[in-house]
Amino acid sequence: MNRRAFLALGGAATVLAGCEGPQPRPARPLTATQSGEPTLRWRMTSSFPRALDTLFGGAERVARRVGELTDGAWSIHVYPAGELIPSLQVLDAVQQGTVECGQTASYYYLGKDPALAFDACVPFDMTARQKTAWLLEGGGLELLNERFAAFGVRTFPAGNTGAQMGGWFRNPVTGLNDLKGLKVRVPGMGGEVMSRLGASVQNIPGGELFTALQMGAIDAAEWVGPHDDEKLGFHKVVQHYHYPGFWEPGPNLSVYVNERAWSSLPAAWKEIFRAACLETVTWMLARYDALNPPALARIRAAGVTVAPFPDEVLREARAATEAILEGHAAADEGYRKVYTSWKSFMEPSSAWLGLAELAYARFQAGGAGG
């Protein structure tokens, strides 16, 4: 179906909406004005700086595809972190209606509701494929939107980085003792885990990490992986790069939409927005998978030591993660509902992927990862 035929569905919005219950009438027409100007203008704020072309680029891609699929009738202007809204206040801005939508990672808002972390990831979470499967086919997204409804916000999957690196360290991590008192930037529940292992955890926006490392305000920092980390210049100030990022094995990036703004859209435009977000999930993962290998090669060529975390660190981190998750589940019935769904989906999924995918990946990689 071509775009104009798809847009014609907007004329039947009230008929389609009848399947979902009463819907508000569109406040604006479905086509651009005769002068070519958009008839609907939204603003999207991001948690990420413009320099991160793939993370921030995900927000730009959603906006561009919405414009293309509505023949320019719907314009979304995207703002990088700090230009309109501070990096870690995207949820507040969308909730309050300061902007209609925002791009972020939901683990930034654990203080508002710990269950929101499952929208992005928790330590020792699923891979990118598993996460997308749980959200879209395992009922995860519906459960999470029940939590977001308390904020007047709706969340949409709109990106995934794939498994991340464990971060940059001034000194190598050879065991648990090396984490004691270490000033490290780790977001979300990963920060709580590192704190339980003895580290002093900082939550610093990505755009400020290089300066924090350079000035000695922190001893270690994680971000995403080779492509982004090279762009941010971490290899210029510290020389030890550890893996894996056990707190982010497949983090989902989200676009939040204010519920009142969402309700004002015609049904066809809602589908366009969903499609633009889901396209961006595939695009972002493909882009990182293409760009990370050459970036890692350049980082190694610059003299950086790339090494795994010791097994004892991973074992203790997993034990701390399980204690945190179980503690939240015991204290909050709503959290337990999301946690139970997540866990019951992940266990058989991991067994299946471990049977076929892992066996093949081990053979194909030939032990070249270290």
C-alpha positions as CSV (number, residue, x, y, z in Angstrom):
1,M,0.0,0.0,0.0
2,N,1.5,3.4,-0.9
3,R,1.6,6.3,1.5
4,R,-1.3,8.2,0.1
5,A,-3.5,5.2,0.1
6,F,-2.5,4.5,3.7
7,L,-3.2,8.1,4.7
8,A,-6.7,7.7,3.2
9,L,-7.4,5.4,6.1
10,G,-7.4,8.5,8.3
11,G,-10.8,9.4,6.8
12,A,-12.2,6.2,8.3
13,A,-10.5,6.9,11.7
14,T,-13.8,7.0,13.5
15,V,-14.9,3.7,12.0
16,L,-11.6,2.0,13.0
17,A,-11.7,3.6,16.4
18,G,-15.1,1.9,17.0
19,C,-13.1,-1.4,17.4
20,E,-11.3,0.2,20.3
21,G,-14.1,2.1,22.0
22,P,-14.8,5.8,21.7
23,Q,-11.9,8.0,20.4
24,P,-11.6,11.7,20.2
25,R,-11.9,13.3,16.8
26,P,-8.6,14.4,15.2
27,A,-7.9,18.0,16.1
28,R,-6.3,18.6,12.7
29,P,-6.7,17.4,9.1
30,L,-4.6,14.6,7.8
31,T,-2.8,16.4,5.0
32,A,-0.3,19.3,4.8
33,T,-1.5,22.7,4.0
34,Q,-1.5,24.0,0.4
35,S,1.8,25.8,1.2
36,G,3.3,22.5,2.3
37,E,3.5,23.4,6.0
38,P,2.8,20.6,8.5
39,T,-0.6,20.6,10.1
40,L,0.6,18.9,13.2
41,R,3.8,19.9,15.0
42,W,5.3,17.9,17.9
43,R,8.4,18.2,19.9
44,M,10.6,15.3,21.0
45,T,13.3,15.6,23.6
46,S,16.1,13.0,24.0
47,S,18.3,11.8,26.8
48,F,21.3,11.7,24.5
49,P,23.6,14.2,22.9
50,R,23.6,15.0,19.2
51,A,27.2,13.7,18.9
52,L,26.0,10.1,19.4
53,D,24.7,9.6,15.9
54,T,23.2,6.2,16.5
55,L,21.5,6.7,19.9
56,F,20.3,10.3,19.2
57,G,20.0,9.2,15.6
58,G,17.2,6.9,16.6
59,A,15.1,9.8,17.7
60,E,15.8,11.6,14.5
61,R,14.9,8.5,12.5
62,V,11.5,8.1,14.2
63,A,10.7,11.8,13.5
64,R,11.9,11.6,9.9
65,R,9.9,8.5,9.1
66,V,6.7,10.0,10.6
67,G,7.2,13.0,8.4
68,E,7.8,10.8,5.3
69,L,4.8,8.5,6.0
70,T,2.4,11.5,6.4
71,D,3.7,13.3,3.4
72,G,5.0,16.1,5.6
73,A,1.7,16.7,7.4
74,W,3.1,15.7,10.8
75,S,6.4,17.3,11.9
76,I,8.4,16.2,15.0
77,H,11.2,18.5,16.0
78,V,13.9,16.6,17.9
79,Y,16.0,18.2,20.7
80,P,19.2,16.6,22.0
81,A,19.9,16.3,25.8
82,G,20.1,19.6,27.6
83,E,18.9,21.8,24.7
84,L,15.3,21.9,25.8
85,I,15.1,19.4,28.7
86,P,17.9,18.0,31.0
87,S,19.0,14.5,30.0
88,L,17.5,12.6,32.9
89,Q,14.1,14.5,33.0
90,V,12.5,13.2,29.8
91,L,9.8,11.3,31.6
92,D,8.9,14.4,33.6
93,A,8.7,16.5,30.5
94,V,6.4,14.1,28.6
95,Q,4.3,13.5,31.7
96,Q,3.8,17.2,32.2
97,G,3.1,17.9,28.5
98,T,6.1,20.2,28.1
99,V,6.8,18.0,25.0
100,E,4.6,15.6,23.3
101,C,7.2,12.8,23.2
102,G,10.7,11.9,24.4
103,Q,13.4,9.4,23.7
104,T,15.2,7.8,26.6
105,A,16.1,4.6,28.6
106,S,13.6,3.7,31.2
107,Y,16.1,2.6,33.8
108,Y,16.9,6.3,34.4
109,Y,13.6,6.5,36.3
110,L,13.9,3.7,38.9
111,G,13.3,6.2,41.6
112,K,9.8,6.8,40.3
113,D,8.9,3.1,39.8
114,P,11.6,0.3,39.9
115,A,9.5,-1.8,37.5
116,L,10.2,0.7,34.7
117,A,13.7,-0.8,34.4
118,F,12.2,-3.8,32.7
119,D,11.3,-1.5,29.8
120,A,15.0,-0.9,29.2
121,C,16.9,-3.7,31.0
122,V,18.1,-5.0,34.3
123,P,21.4,-6.8,35.0
124,F,21.7,-10.2,33.4
125,D,18.6,-9.5,31.3
126,M,17.7,-10.9,28.0
127,T,19.6,-10.3,24.7
128,A,18.2,-7.8,22.2
129,R,16.3,-10.5,20.3
130,Q,14.8,-11.9,23.5
131,K,13.9,-8.5,24.8
132,T,12.1,-7.5,21.6
133,A,10.3,-10.9,21.6
134,W,9.1,-10.4,25.2
135,L,7.9,-6.9,24.6
136,L,6.1,-7.6,21.4
137,E,5.0,-11.2,21.7
138,G,5.3,-12.1,25.4
139,G,3.0,-9.5,26.8
140,G,5.8,-7.4,28.3
141,L,4.8,-4.1,26.6
142,E,1.2,-4.3,27.8
143,L,2.3,-4.9,31.4
144,L,4.8,-2.0,31.2
145,N,2.2,0.4,29.8
146,E,0.0,-0.4,32.8
147,R,2.9,1.0,34.9
148,F,3.4,4.0,32.6
149,A,-0.3,4.8,32.7
150,A,0.3,6.2,36.3
151,F,2.4,8.9,34.7
152,G,0.0,9.7,31.8
153,V,2.6,8.3,29.4
154,R,2.7,5.5,26.8
155,T,6.0,3.8,25.9
156,F,7.1,2.4,22.5
157,P,10.2,0.2,21.8
158,A,12.4,2.4,19.5
159,G,15.9,1.0,19.5
160,N,18.3,-1.5,21.0
161,T,22.1,-1.4,21.2
162,G,22.7,-5.1,21.6
163,A,25.1,-6.4,24.3
164,Q,27.2,-3.6,25.7
165,M,30.7,-3.4,26.9
166,G,31.5,-3.3,30.7
167,G,33.2,0.0,30.5
168,W,36.5,1.9,30.9
169,F,38.7,1.6,34.0
170,R,41.7,3.6,35.1
171,N,43.2,0.4,36.5
172,P,42.4,-3.2,35.5
173,V,39.8,-5.2,37.4
174,T,41.4,-8.4,38.4
175,G,39.0,-9.4,41.2
176,L,36.3,-8.1,43.5
177,N,38.8,-6.2,45.7
178,D,39.5,-3.9,42.8
179,L,35.8,-2.6,42.9
180,K,36.0,-1.5,46.6
181,G,35.6,2.2,46.8
182,L,35.9,2.6,43.0
183,K,34.1,5.7,41.7
184,V,32.2,4.4,38.7
185,R,29.4,5.6,36.5
186,V,26.8,2.8,35.9
187,P,23.1,3.6,35.3
188,G,20.0,1.9,36.5
189,M,20.0,-1.2,38.6
190,G,23.5,-2.0,37.4
191,G,24.6,0.8,39.6
192,E,22.9,-0.7,42.6
193,V,24.6,-4.0,41.9
194,M,28.0,-2.4,41.6
195,S,27.3,-0.5,44.9
196,R,26.6,-3.9,46.6
197,L,30.0,-5.1,45.3
198,G,31.7,-2.1,47.0
199,A,31.9,0.6,44.3
200,S,30.8,4.2,44.7
201,V,28.3,4.7,42.0
202,Q,27.7,8.0,40.1
203,N,24.9,8.7,37.7
204,I,26.3,11.1,35.1
205,P,24.8,11.9,31.6
206,G,26.8,10.6,28.7
207,G,27.8,14.1,27.5
208,E,29.7,14.7,30.7
209,L,31.5,11.4,31.1
210,F,34.7,12.3,29.2
211,T,35.3,15.3,31.4
212,A,34.5,13.4,34.6
213,L,37.1,10.7,33.6
214,Q,39.7,13.2,32.5
215,M,39.4,15.3,35.7
216,G,39.5,12.3,37.9
217,A,36.0,12.8,39.3
218,I,35.4,9.1,38.5
219,D,37.7,6.1,38.1
220,A,35.6,4.2,35.6
221,A,32.6,4.7,33.3
222,E,30.5,2.6,31.0
223,W,28.5,3.9,28.1
224,V,27.5,1.6,25.2
225,G,30.2,0.0,23.1
226,P,33.1,0.7,20.8
227,H,31.4,3.0,18.3
228,D,29.9,5.4,20.8
229,D,32.8,5.1,23.3
230,E,35.3,6.0,20.6
231,K,33.2,9.0,19.7
232,L,33.2,10.1,23.3
233,G,37.0,9.7,23.5
234,F,37.3,7.5,26.5
235,H,40.3,5.7,25.1
236,K,42.3,9.0,25.3
237,V,42.1,9.1,29.1
238,V,41.9,5.5,30.3
239,Q,43.4,2.3,28.8
240,H,41.5,-0.6,30.3
241,Y,38.3,-1.7,28.6
242,H,36.3,-4.5,30.2
243,Y,33.5,-6.7,29.0
244,P,30.7,-7.8,29.1
245,G,28.3,-5.1,30.3
246,F,26.3,-7.6,32.3
247,W,23.9,-4.8,33.4
248,E,23.0,-4.1,29.7
249,P,23.0,-7.3,27.6
250,G,20.2,-6.1,25.3
251,P,18.8,-2.7,26.4
252,N,15.6,-1.4,24.8
253,L,15.5,2.3,24.0
254,S,12.0,3.9,24.3
255,V,10.0,6.7,22.9
256,Y,7.5,8.0,25.4
257,V,4.3,9.8,24.3
258,N,2.0,11.9,26.4
259,E,-1.3,10.1,26.7
260,R,-3.4,13.1,25.9
261,A,-1.4,13.9,22.8
262,W,-1.6,10.2,21.8
263,S,-5.4,10.2,22.2
264,S,-5.8,13.2,19.9
265,L,-4.2,11.3,16.9
266,P,-6.3,9.6,14.2
267,A,-6.0,5.8,14.2
268,A,-3.9,5.8,11.0
269,W,-1.4,8.1,12.4
270,K,-1.0,6.0,15.5
271,E,-0.1,3.1,13.3
272,I,2.4,5.2,11.4
273,F,4.1,6.2,14.7
274,R,4.2,2.6,15.9
275,A,5.7,1.6,12.6
276,A,8.4,4.3,12.7
277,C,9.4,3.2,16.2
278,L,9.6,-0.5,15.3
279,E,11.7,0.3,12.1
280,T,14.1,2.1,14.4
281,V,14.6,-1.0,16.6
282,T,15.9,-2.9,13.6
283,W,17.9,0.1,12.2
284,M,19.7,0.8,15.5
285,L,20.8,-2.8,16.1
286,A,22.0,-3.2,12.6
287,R,23.9,0.0,12.7
288,Y,25.7,-0.9,15.9
289,D,26.5,-4.4,14.6
290,A,28.1,-2.8,11.6
291,L,30.0,0.0,13.3
292,N,31.2,-1.6,16.5
293,P,33.7,-4.1,15.0
294,P,35.9,-1.5,13.1
295,A,35.7,0.8,16.1
296,L,36.9,-1.9,18.4
297,A,39.8,-2.6,16.1
298,R,40.8,1.1,16.2
299,I,40.6,1.1,20.0
300,R,42.8,-1.9,20.3
301,A,45.3,-0.3,17.8
302,A,45.5,2.7,20.1
303,G,47.0,0.5,22.8
304,V,43.9,-0.1,24.9
305,T,43.8,-3.4,26.9
306,V,40.5,-5.2,26.2
307,A,39.8,-7.9,28.8
308,P,36.8,-9.8,30.4
309,F,35.6,-9.3,33.9
310,P,36.9,-12.0,36.2
311,D,34.4,-14.8,36.8
312,E,34.1,-14.0,40.5
313,V,32.9,-10.5,39.6
314,L,30.2,-11.9,37.4
315,R,29.1,-14.6,39.9
316,E,28.8,-12.0,42.8
317,A,27.0,-9.5,40.5
318,R,24.5,-12.2,39.5
319,A,23.8,-13.1,43.1
320,A,23.3,-9.4,44.0
321,T,21.0,-8.9,41.0
322,E,18.8,-11.9,42.0
323,A,18.6,-10.5,45.6
324,I,17.5,-7.1,44.4
325,L,14.9,-8.4,42.0
326,E,13.4,-10.8,44.5
327,G,13.3,-8.1,47.1
328,H,11.3,-5.7,44.9
329,A,9.0,-8.5,43.9
330,A,8.3,-9.4,47.5
331,A,7.5,-5.8,48.4
332,D,5.3,-4.8,45.4
333,E,2.6,-6.8,43.8
334,G,2.6,-4.7,40.6
335,Y,6.4,-5.1,40.3
336,R,6.0,-8.9,40.9
337,K,3.5,-9.1,38.0
338,V,6.0,-7.7,35.6
339,Y,8.9,-9.6,37.1
340,T,7.1,-12.9,36.9
341,S,6.2,-12.4,33.2
342,W,9.8,-11.4,32.4
343,K,11.4,-14.3,34.2
344,S,8.9,-16.9,32.9
345,F,9.7,-15.8,29.3
346,M,13.4,-15.5,29.7
347,E,14.1,-19.0,31.1
348,P,12.8,-21.1,28.2
349,S,14.0,-18.5,25.7
350,S,17.6,-18.7,27.1
351,A,17.5,-22.5,27.0
352,W,16.4,-22.4,23.4
353,L,18.9,-19.8,22.2
354,G,21.6,-21.5,24.3
355,L,21.0,-24.7,22.4
356,A,21.2,-23.6,18.9
357,E,22.5,-20.0,18.7
358,L,25.2,-20.2,21.4
359,A,26.6,-23.5,20.0
360,Y,26.8,-21.9,16.5
361,A,28.2,-18.6,17.8
362,R,31.0,-20.4,19.7
363,F,32.0,-22.3,16.7
364,Q,31.7,-19.4,14.3
365,A,33.7,-17.0,16.5
366,G,36.5,-19.6,17.0
367,G,37.5,-18.1,20.3
368,A,38.4,-14.7,18.7
369,G,36.6,-12.5,21.2
370,G,39.3,-12.0,23.8
